[in-house]
């Protein structure tokens, strides 16, 4: 929610409905031909400083599931890039860091 509010405040218009795109992405900026995925650190295997990605129990089964999620993310993003879309990934832990959304908005405005 805060990401959407901040992007809107920055003058970037987006859609949340992208059922026809691989993924589907969380946000689509059609005029800029860009998509944004907002990934949870645990489920998508981010090596974040907060340690959210480290399973504490049933490590083997979680590792398989997370590896499958990462492989699927890679395939979906490759398909989007091949179709001419710019792909951005924002991690859950990054949303708590000041300046992350501003930097993302600046990158998107340049497209």
N, C-alpha and C positions, 0 to 999 in steps of 0.2 A: 504494500500500500504506500509506504513512504517513498519508494522508488518511483512509483507512478506519479505521486503528487509532485515530487521534485522535477521529474522530466517534463511534466505539464507546465510547471512554473517556469522552466527554462525555455518554453515555447515549442517544445517537441510534441507533436501529435501522434498518437499511436492507437492501435486496436488490440484488444485482447482476444479477438476471435480469429483464429488461424487454423481451423480444423483441416484445411486442405494442404497445409505445409507439413513436411516431415518434422516430427517432434511431439506435438506441435510446440512452437515457441511460446513463451509467456507473454511477450509483447512484440507487436509487429509495427514497424514504421514504414508503411508502403511507399510514401513519396521519397524516402531516402534508401529504399530497398535494403532495409536492415531489420534484423530480428534480435531479440534479447532473450536469453535463457537465464532464469534465476534459479541457481542450483543450491540445494541443501548440502552442506559440507559432508555429512555422514553418508547419505545415499549415493552421492556421486563421487566419493573418494577423494575429496580435497585434502591436501596436506596443509591444513591451516594451523596457525600458531595457537589457537584456542584448544586444539586437541579434540575437536568435535568428530573428527573422522576416524578415531581409533576405537574399534569395538572392544568391549570389555568382557564379553562372554560369547560362546559359540563362534570363535574367531574364524574357523575354517569355513563355515556356511556363510557367514557375513562377507568374507573375502570373496567368495564365488559370486554372490549376489552383486556386490559393489563392482567387481570386475566386469560382470555382464552389463551393468548400468553404464559403466565408462565406455565399453565397446559400442553399445547402442548410441550413446551420446556422440561418439566419434562418427559413426555411420550417418546419423541424422544431420550433423553439422556439415559433413562432406557433401551430402545430397543438396543441402541448401546452398552451399558455396558453388556447387556445380550448376545450380539453377540461377546463379547470379546474385544471390543474397549475401550481404555482409553479416557475419555472425558475431555477437558479443555474448560473453558469459559473465554473469555477476554471481559471486559466491555469497552465501548467507553471511559469512563473517565479514566480508568487505562492506556490507551495508552499514555496519556499525562504525566504520572508520570514516572520519570527516574527509570530505573532498572526493570520495569515490564517485559519487553520482555527478558531481561537477565535472570531473575528468571524463566520465562517460558521455555526458551531454556535449562537451566540447568536441569529442571525437565524432559523435553523431552529427553535429552541426556542420562539420567539414565535408560530409558526404553529400 
